[in-house]
Amino acid sequence: MTYKRRVGILATAALLCLTGAAVQGEIIEQILVKVNGEVLTKTDLENRQVARLRDIQGQRVDLKANPNNAELRKLLDQITPTILVEAVDEMLVVQRGKELGYTLGDTQFKTVLDNIRTQNKLESEEEFQAALKQEGITLADLRKNLEKQMVWQRVQQNEVVNKIAMTEEEARAYYDSHLAEFTSPASVTLREILVASAVDPKGINVAADEAAQAKVDEIRARVVGGESFDKLAGEVSDAASRSNAGLIGPIKLDDLSSELRKMIQGMKVGDVTPPLRTARGYQLLKLESSTETQTLTFEQARERISEGVLTAKRQREFVKYLEKLRAQAIIEWKNADIKRAYDEGLKQQAAAAAEPSL
């Protein structure tokens, strides 16, 4: 049986309505894995699958509504390996956090709840309970999930992040390999006045084109004579930019045509081009401002360098930390297909971690 086929079986199984056996009127939940004695059940996995599908599709998905949905099974095949790795890692990190004494106290939980109510404009307890019901969770579920998040963050911060430092050599290497991130290309800000020239199905209307050309020549003469380009752009331009006094940009010089770029580079701020023929009619451009290519120095970019280096190191070191927790844990798999999917998730994680960060 191929791996693809085995994972397909897993996806199909995730759609079944009941997964345990009835014993004396009670349903025995199917255990997929034990991690240091803590269990991950099939229901736990399905809840995580539903949450991930909701993130992807933007709506709640009922896994049991259509167990023969081929598209859903394919999507489950794709997401389940990662979900399993995340589930096991979460159990390991939270277990470690509990060993270190990290918990979500009543006062802290109340503060978080108050923030949730405020952010979601849930003014009454009835509205809050209705929101929980809509999400399909209880207050106890919410507290459990919030505590997991808090413990995860504290373990990562105290066990990994606080032990990471950036050397001068690492900072220099990051700066040199990410120089483009610290470089702003040359750009210009322009103002335009457009005099539209009507075009009929047979081509250019000569009379209308001559009228448009005469009008743009007159407008340019008024500008040269001292009238405000900005004011005229707001009054006579046929371009959408007239609502902003003709302002367009900033525009990267490299994004302009070679002819227009050459013309703009020969202008000074405040200069106005001669009338330019375009597909829309005749256009005047005024150079409002111009900036040369600028590259931050190493010292100017130090804060961004530090963020980039430490983020990459944190990711790498946390992966190593998780590997250490897995190696020290007692992980007992109760389902061979689930184990294979988990192993595939580990391979995907290792491949992602091996990609160069610079």
C-alpha positions as CSV (number, residue, x, y, z in Angstrom):
1,M,0.0,0.0,0.0
2,T,1.5,3.4,-1.0
3,Y,1.9,6.2,1.5
4,K,-0.6,8.3,-0.5
5,R,-3.2,5.5,-0.2
6,R,-2.5,5.1,3.5
7,V,-3.0,8.8,4.1
8,G,-6.2,8.7,2.0
9,I,-7.5,6.0,4.4
10,L,-6.6,8.3,7.3
11,A,-8.6,11.2,5.7
12,T,-11.6,8.9,5.1
13,A,-11.4,7.7,8.6
14,A,-11.5,11.3,9.9
15,L,-14.9,11.7,8.3
16,L,-16.6,8.8,10.1
17,C,-19.2,9.6,12.6
18,L,-18.1,7.4,15.5
19,T,-14.6,6.2,16.2
20,G,-14.8,4.2,19.4
21,A,-16.5,1.1,20.6
22,A,-19.6,1.1,22.9
23,V,-19.0,-0.6,26.2
24,Q,-21.8,-0.7,28.8
25,G,-23.5,2.3,27.2
26,E,-20.3,4.4,27.1
27,I,-18.3,5.3,24.0
28,I,-14.5,4.6,24.3
29,E,-12.7,7.3,22.5
30,Q,-10.1,6.1,19.9
31,I,-6.6,7.1,21.1
32,L,-4.2,7.9,18.3
33,V,-1.1,8.6,20.4
34,K,0.2,8.9,23.9
35,V,2.8,11.5,24.7
36,N,4.3,11.0,28.1
37,G,1.0,9.5,29.1
38,E,-1.1,12.3,27.7
39,V,-3.5,11.2,24.9
40,L,-4.4,12.7,21.6
41,T,-7.7,11.3,20.5
42,K,-9.4,11.1,17.1
43,T,-11.8,13.7,18.2
44,D,-8.9,16.0,19.2
45,L,-7.5,15.5,15.7
46,E,-10.8,16.2,14.0
47,N,-11.2,19.4,16.0
48,R,-7.8,20.5,14.8
49,Q,-8.6,19.6,11.2
50,V,-11.9,21.5,11.4
51,A,-10.1,24.6,12.8
52,R,-7.4,24.4,10.0
53,L,-10.0,23.9,7.3
54,R,-11.8,27.0,8.6
55,D,-8.6,29.0,8.4
56,I,-8.1,27.9,4.8
57,Q,-11.7,28.1,3.6
58,G,-13.0,30.9,5.8
59,Q,-15.9,28.9,7.1
60,R,-16.7,26.1,9.4
61,V,-16.6,22.6,7.8
62,D,-18.5,19.6,9.0
63,L,-16.2,16.6,8.4
64,K,-19.1,14.2,8.8
65,A,-21.6,15.8,6.5
66,N,-20.1,14.3,3.3
67,P,-17.5,11.6,4.0
68,N,-17.2,10.9,0.2
69,N,-16.1,14.4,-0.7
70,A,-12.9,13.8,-2.7
71,E,-11.8,17.4,-2.6
72,L,-12.1,17.4,1.2
73,R,-10.2,14.2,1.5
74,K,-7.4,15.6,-0.6
75,L,-7.2,18.7,1.5
76,L,-7.1,16.6,4.7
77,D,-4.2,14.5,3.2
78,Q,-2.3,17.8,2.8
79,I,-2.9,19.3,6.2
80,T,-3.0,16.3,8.5
81,P,0.8,15.6,8.7
82,T,1.5,19.2,9.8
83,I,-1.4,19.1,12.3
84,L,-0.1,16.0,13.9
85,V,3.4,17.4,14.4
86,E,1.9,20.6,15.8
87,A,-0.3,18.6,18.2
88,V,2.5,16.5,19.5
89,D,4.8,19.5,19.8
90,E,2.2,21.5,21.7
91,M,1.7,18.6,24.2
92,L,5.5,18.4,24.8
93,V,5.9,22.2,25.2
94,V,2.9,22.6,27.5
95,Q,4.1,19.6,29.5
96,R,7.5,21.3,29.9
97,G,5.8,24.5,30.8
98,K,3.8,22.8,33.5
99,E,7.0,21.4,34.9
100,L,8.4,24.9,35.1
101,G,5.2,26.0,36.9
102,Y,3.6,28.1,34.2
103,T,-0.1,28.4,34.6
104,L,-2.9,30.9,33.6
105,G,-4.1,32.4,36.9
106,D,-7.7,33.6,37.5
107,T,-6.7,37.2,37.5
108,Q,-4.8,36.9,34.2
109,F,-7.6,34.9,32.6
110,K,-10.1,37.6,33.6
111,T,-7.9,40.3,32.1
112,V,-7.8,38.3,28.8
113,L,-11.5,37.8,28.8
114,D,-12.1,41.5,29.3
115,N,-9.8,42.2,26.4
116,I,-11.7,39.7,24.2
117,R,-15.0,41.3,25.2
118,T,-13.8,44.8,24.4
119,Q,-12.1,43.9,21.1
120,N,-15.2,42.1,19.9
121,K,-17.7,44.6,21.4
122,L,-19.4,42.0,23.5
123,E,-21.0,44.2,26.1
124,S,-23.2,41.7,27.9
125,E,-22.6,38.2,29.3
126,E,-25.4,36.9,27.0
127,E,-23.5,38.2,23.9
128,F,-20.3,36.7,25.1
129,Q,-21.9,33.3,25.7
130,A,-23.6,33.5,22.3
131,A,-20.2,34.1,20.7
132,L,-18.7,31.1,22.4
133,K,-21.6,29.0,21.3
134,Q,-21.2,30.2,17.7
135,E,-17.5,29.1,17.9
136,G,-18.5,25.8,19.3
137,I,-16.5,26.1,22.5
138,T,-17.2,26.4,26.2
139,L,-15.6,28.8,28.6
140,A,-13.5,25.9,30.0
141,D,-12.3,25.2,26.4
142,L,-11.4,28.8,25.9
143,R,-9.4,28.9,29.2
144,K,-7.6,25.7,28.3
145,N,-6.7,27.0,24.8
146,L,-5.5,30.4,26.2
147,E,-3.4,28.6,28.8
148,K,-1.7,26.5,26.2
149,Q,-0.9,29.6,24.2
150,M,0.5,31.4,27.2
151,V,2.6,28.4,28.3
152,W,3.9,27.9,24.8
153,Q,5.0,31.5,24.5
154,R,6.7,31.5,28.0
155,V,8.5,28.3,27.3
156,Q,9.7,29.6,23.9
157,Q,10.8,32.9,25.5
158,N,12.5,31.6,28.6
159,E,14.0,28.3,27.2
160,V,15.0,29.6,23.7
161,V,14.7,33.3,22.9
162,N,16.4,34.6,26.1
163,K,19.4,32.4,25.4
164,I,20.0,33.7,21.9
165,A,22.4,36.5,21.1
166,M,23.6,38.1,17.8
167,T,27.4,38.3,17.1
168,E,28.9,41.2,15.1
169,E,29.9,38.7,12.4
170,E,26.3,37.4,12.1
171,A,25.0,41.0,11.8
172,R,27.5,41.9,9.1
173,A,26.7,38.7,7.1
174,Y,23.0,39.4,7.3
175,Y,23.5,43.0,6.2
176,D,25.7,42.0,3.2
177,S,23.3,39.3,2.0
178,H,20.2,41.4,2.5
179,L,21.5,44.7,1.0
180,A,18.5,45.0,-1.3
181,E,16.2,45.2,1.7
182,F,18.1,48.2,3.0
183,T,18.1,50.0,-0.4
184,S,15.5,52.4,-1.7
185,P,15.5,52.7,-5.5
186,A,15.5,56.0,-7.3
187,S,12.0,57.4,-7.6
188,V,10.1,60.4,-8.7
189,T,6.8,62.0,-7.8
190,L,5.0,63.7,-10.7
191,R,1.9,65.8,-11.4
192,E,0.0,65.4,-14.7
193,I,-2.5,67.2,-16.8
194,L,-4.2,65.1,-19.4
195,V,-6.2,66.5,-22.4
196,A,-8.1,63.6,-23.7
197,S,-8.3,63.1,-27.5
198,A,-11.4,61.3,-28.8
199,V,-10.8,58.2,-31.0
200,D,-13.6,56.8,-33.2
201,P,-13.7,53.2,-34.4
202,K,-12.0,54.2,-37.7
203,G,-9.0,55.7,-35.8
204,I,-7.9,59.1,-34.7
205,N,-10.4,61.9,-35.3
206,V,-8.1,64.5,-36.9
207,A,-10.2,67.5,-35.9
208,A,-10.6,66.4,-32.3
209,D,-6.9,65.6,-32.1
210,E,-5.9,69.0,-33.4
211,A,-8.3,70.6,-30.9
212,A,-6.7,68.6,-28.0
213,Q,-3.2,69.5,-29.1
214,A,-4.1,73.2,-29.3
215,K,-5.7,73.0,-25.8
216,V,-2.6,71.3,-24.2
217,D,-0.3,73.9,-25.9
218,E,-2.5,76.7,-24.4
219,I,-2.4,75.0,-20.9
220,R,1.4,74.7,-21.0
221,A,1.7,78.3,-22.0
222,R,-0.3,79.3,-19.0
223,V,2.0,77.2,-16.8
224,V,5.1,78.8,-18.3
225,G,3.4,82.1,-17.8
226,G,3.2,81.5,-14.0
227,E,-0.1,79.9,-13.4
228,S,-0.1,77.0,-10.8
229,F,0.3,73.6,-12.4
230,D,-1.5,72.0,-9.4
231,K,-4.5,74.4,-9.7
232,L,-4.8,73.8,-13.5
233,A,-4.6,70.1,-13.0
234,G,-7.5,70.2,-10.6
235,E,-9.5,72.3,-13.0
236,V,-8.9,71.2,-16.6
237,S,-7.2,67.7,-16.5
238,D,-9.2,64.8,-17.9
239,A,-7.2,62.3,-15.8
240,A,-8.6,60.7,-12.6
241,S,-5.7,62.3,-10.7
242,R,-7.3,65.7,-11.1
243,S,-9.1,65.0,-7.7
244,N,-5.6,65.1,-6.2
245,A,-4.3,68.1,-8.2
246,G,-2.7,65.7,-10.7
247,L,-0.4,64.0,-8.2
248,I,1.0,60.6,-9.1
249,G,3.7,58.6,-7.4
250,P,6.2,58.1,-6.0
251,I,7.1,56.0,-9.0
252,K,10.3,53.9,-9.3
253,L,12.4,55.2,-12.2
254,D,12.9,51.7,-13.3
255,D,9.1,51.4,-13.8
256,L,9.1,54.1,-16.4
257,S,9.7,53.6,-20.1
258,S,13.2,54.2,-21.2
259,E,12.2,57.3,-23.2
260,L,10.3,58.8,-20.3
261,R,13.0,57.9,-17.8
262,K,15.6,59.6,-19.9
263,M,13.5,62.7,-20.2
264,I,12.7,62.8,-16.4
265,Q,16.3,62.4,-15.5
266,G,17.2,65.5,-17.5
267,M,14.7,67.6,-15.6
268,K,14.9,69.7,-12.4
269,V,12.2,69.8,-9.8
270,G,9.5,72.1,-11.0
271,D,10.2,71.5,-14.7
272,V,7.3,70.7,-17.0
273,T,7.6,68.4,-20.0
274,P,6.5,69.4,-23.5
275,P,3.1,67.8,-24.5
276,L,3.5,64.1,-24.7
277,R,1.3,62.0,-27.0
278,T,-0.2,59.0,-25.3
279,A,-3.0,56.5,-26.1
280,R,-5.3,58.7,-24.0
281,G,-4.5,62.0,-25.5
282,Y,-1.9,64.7,-24.7
283,Q,-0.2,64.8,-21.3
284,L,1.9,67.3,-19.5
285,L,4.1,66.1,-16.6
286,K,5.6,68.2,-13.9
287,L,8.5,66.9,-11.8
288,E,7.3,67.3,-8.2
289,S,10.2,65.6,-6.4
290,S,13.1,63.2,-7.1
291,T,15.0,60.9,-4.9
292,E,18.3,59.1,-5.7
293,T,19.0,55.4,-4.9
294,Q,19.7,55.3,-1.1
295,T,21.2,52.5,0.9
296,L,21.1,52.5,4.7
297,T,24.5,52.2,6.4
298,F,25.1,49.2,8.6
299,E,24.6,51.3,11.7
300,Q,21.4,52.8,10.3
301,A,20.0,49.3,9.6
302,R,21.2,47.7,12.8
303,E,17.7,47.5,14.4
304,R,16.3,45.8,11.3
305,I,19.4,43.6,11.1
306,S,19.0,42.5,14.7
307,E,15.3,41.6,14.1
308,G,16.1,39.6,11.0
309,V,19.1,37.7,12.6
310,L,17.3,36.9,15.9
311,T,14.1,35.8,14.1
312,A,16.0,33.4,12.0
313,K,18.0,32.1,15.0
314,R,14.9,31.8,17.1
315,Q,13.2,29.6,14.5
316,R,16.2,27.4,14.1
317,E,16.9,27.0,17.8
318,F,13.2,26.4,18.6
319,V,13.2,23.6,16.1
320,K,16.2,22.1,17.8
321,Y,14.5,22.5,21.2
322,L,11.5,20.6,19.9
323,E,13.7,17.9,18.6
324,K,15.2,17.6,22.1
325,L,11.8,17.3,23.7
326,R,10.7,14.6,21.3
327,A,13.9,12.6,21.9
328,Q,13.3,12.7,25.6
329,A,9.6,11.9,25.4
330,I,7.8,8.6,25.5
331,I,5.6,8.6,22.4
332,E,3.4,5.6,21.9
333,W,1.5,5.4,18.6
334,K,-1.8,3.5,18.5
335,N,-2.5,3.9,14.8
336,A,0.0,3.0,12.1
337,D,-1.4,5.3,9.4
338,I,-1.4,8.2,11.9
339,K,2.2,7.5,12.7
340,R,3.2,7.5,9.0
341,A,1.4,10.9,8.5
342,Y,3.2,12.2,11.6
343,D,6.6,11.1,10.1
344,E,5.7,12.8,6.9
345,G,5.0,16.0,8.8
346,L,8.4,15.7,10.5
347,K,10.1,15.4,7.0
348,Q,8.2,18.5,5.8
349,Q,9.3,20.4,8.9
350,A,12.9,19.4,8.5
351,A,12.9,20.4,4.8
352,A,11.5,23.8,5.7
353,A,14.1,24.3,8.5
354,A,16.9,23.3,6.1
355,E,16.0,26.1,3.6
356,P,18.6,28.9,3.8
357,S,17.4,31.9,5.7
358,L,19.8,34.3,4.2
